[in-house]
Amino acid sequence: MKNFILETTSKHLKHTIAFYNLENLFDIYNDPKTNDNDFLPTNTKKWTTKRYTNKLRKLGFAISNIGLKETISDDDKGKRHKKCRSIVNG
């Protein structure tokens, strides 16, 4: 994975561009157009809905955090924390 950070002259505009390879992300359903037989629940890897959902959760976490450290300021971190706390507490 490569992580490219583009910075502008303004301290408020930072962006992250990333490429994440999901070529080996297999669901649990047989697709005759792909070579996914090993990832069926009945075959060698015993790929289940639970394992697939867990992999999606982990990938979602990883992808959503790409560049986060480099693109968020300390002020934004405080605002996010306060907003999250207010949502959780109602």
N, C-alpha and C positions, 0 to 999 in steps of 0.2 A: 504494500500500500504506500502510496506517495501522498504527502500532505503539502499543499502549496498554500502559502499565506500571502495575500496581496495587501499591501498597506498603501494608503494614500497619504497625502500631506495632512489631512484632517485627523485628529486623534480619535474622532468618533466613528470613522468608517474603516472597519477591518472586516475582511471576508475570508472564509476558508473554502477552498475548492479541493475536493477529495475524490478519489476513485476507489471503490470497494468492490472486490471481485465476489460476486454471488453465484458464480458458475456452478459451484458444487452445493447449492441449496436445493435439496430435494424434498418434495412433499411426500405424503404417504399413498398417493394415488398412482396407479399404473398408467403410464402414457406411452403408447406404442411408438411415438415419434422420438422418444429419448431413451437412452441407455440407463434406466433408473431401477432395473429389476432388483439390485442388491438392497435398495432402500424401501422395499415394500415390507409391511408388517410380517409377512409370512416367510421372508427370505433371510439370508445370512446376517444382515445387520440389524434385523428386528426393529426397523424404524417405526416408531409408534407416534400417535397424535401427541402424547405427552412430551416425547423427545423433540418432535418437530416444533411444538409450541415453545419449549424451553430454548431451543436454538434461535427462534425468531425473537424472543425476549432479549437474549444476550446480544444478538446482532443489532437490534434496535437501540440498545443501550450504548453499544460501541459506536455505532454510526452517529447517534445524536450527540456524542461527546467529542467527536473529531473536531479539533480546533477550538473547542470551547475555552480552554485555558488561555489561548493566545488572543481570542477575539472578545472576551468580556472584561470590562473594567471592574475595579473594586467597587465603584458606585453601583454598577449594575448588579453585582453579586449581592449587595445589601438589599437592593430593591427586590430582587428575585426571592431572596430568603424571606423578606417581610411579606411579599405577595403569597408565597407558598404557605406560610404560617397562617395567614388570614383565610386562605381557602380551606385548609385542613380544619381550622378551628371554627369555621362558619362565620 
